[in-house]
Amino acid sequence: MRKTTIIMLLIIQIVLLFFFENIHSFMDVLLNKESKITKENILIKARYSILKNGSDIKLIKNDGGFEFVAITRVFRKEPIEEKIEDERFYIFDIKSKSGTVLRFRTKLDTPFSGTIRNLKGLISAFVIVLGIFVLVTGIYLVVLFKRGKKEEEPTGLPLLQDYLTKLKDSEIELKGIVDKQRVNVKKSEEISGKVINRISAAIILLNEKGRIELFNPFAENIFSKSSSFAINNTPDEVFNNFPEVINFIKKAHGVPKSENVISGNSIFLVEVLPIRPVGNLIIIRDITEERKKEELLNSRKNFMMLGEMTAFLTHEIRNSLGVIFGYSKTFKGEPEKTGKINSEIIFLTEMMENFLNFSKPLSTTRIEEINVEELISSICSENGINTKISGDSSGSIKSDPNLIRSVFTNLVLNAKEAGATIIKADFTSRGDKLIKLDIQDDGKGIQDTDLDKVWYPFFTSKPKGTGMGLAIVKKIVNFMNGEINIIKSDKKGTIFRVTFYPSN
């Protein structure tokens, strides 16, 4: 084998070694990110389960799917990782509201991280084998050079013919090596592409000139731009609807940086990872839904605290009103004034009863699959209101049928009292999980000054209203891991948006 062939083979091996080393480093980054996200989700699930079930270990374990839950006397402030029988476990302690310390242990590895680790192991083995080949090829090349110095090269025409023959053989051999290498590179690109395309985050690669070279399908969904448009364009052109994201990328200046970026109605976790000399790798996750879930959990926690305070205060006020009512009955003079006093006492007592009932925590009697389209149509039909359904209404939700009926019955009755004759329901679904529902009526609408007040208990613009309808609706929707907002209200009607987030 000629020296030129050996040199070319050595160069190809070194290039391959560098390429697979970069893939190996990139998988380390992906594993760290997956582990971080998994830990965050586990902690959120554990805190939510404690809020929901208190210190009941059996309910927490069944509800959260944890490997191990037990009460411990020693509170460990920092979570730890532990390897048991070749499996990684995440162990952490959380204090419940009663002060009991619960210790959780759950598997840290996910199917995705397991796949990445297997691929990483294969690539590591391949890198080691390739390194051995580079070493052997280098030694063989040195031996050839030393042997060449000792041999005398023949001269004349036979030397030229021999040289041309060997050159032709080398050309054929090199072509075979290149073709084989092209196939290997193509397979490597296919593996890398499949990994990147399955990651639930936007993966964007900027070259040293600041232009996009990689734009995965998740990035297309987030930024509503195709890969063909994004590649070879600048972030200013691709992220033009997200100026906050552009500013954060520019501020990174080739330094590793990670931050939550709020852009419009969305919250993104943006990470910039310099990869020299290639450019910058940008990883973007849409965490809007996660943050809203956290806000809902905090809101429900605050509501429980408010309920406890309200129950105590209502009990005391009701007792005092009872004493006043008893004394007022002993007054014999001025019956008209005494009657007014008693009437006000009765009114206040009823208000306290309503508020006490409102502050009590909700509970479910049973959980069923509920077709929301059929439920809304049925309620509207019962109240003599026409319906018009649009969008993807095939989705259903798992909920308590009594609670979900109470939500839409209140909305329909409010629309009817506002003079509505038709209700339009526009659905947006994802798989079999209902995500968003816009309910629009053609009633007289809500005054601008009242839009923020309608959710308050006892606020009403109706002469005989109790002001509890929409307050109860919001409480139930939040309890069912959702939220409700008024999108628009004018003389042509009101649009309510109800969003149900999928359970973990």
Buried (B, 14 or more C-beta within 10 A) or exposed (E): EBEEBBEBBBEBBBEBBEBBBEBBEBBEBBBEBBBEBBBEEBBBBBBBBBBBBBBBBEBBBEBBEBBEBEEEEEEEEEBEEEEEEEEBBBBBBBEBEEEBBBBBBBBBBBEBBEEBBEBBEEBBEBBEEBBEBBEEBBEBBEEBEEEEEEEEEEEEEEEEEEEEEBEEEBEEBBEEBEEEBEEBEEEBEEBBEEBBEEBEBBBBBBBEEEBBBBBBBBBBEBBEBEEEBBBEBBBEBBBEEBEBBBEBBEEBEEEEBBEEBEBEEBBBBBBBBBBEEEBBBBBBBBBBBBBBBBEBBEBBBEBEEEBEEBBEBBEEBBEEBEEBBEEBEEEEEEEEEBEEBBEBBEEBBEBBEBBBEBBEEBEEEEEEEBBBBEBBBBBBEEBEBEBEBEBEBEBBBBBBBEBBBBBBBBBBBBBBEBEBEBBBBBBBBEEEBBBBBBBBBBBBBBEEEBBEBBBBBEBBEEEEEBBBBBBBBBBBBBBBBBBBEBEBBEEEBBBBBBBBBBEE
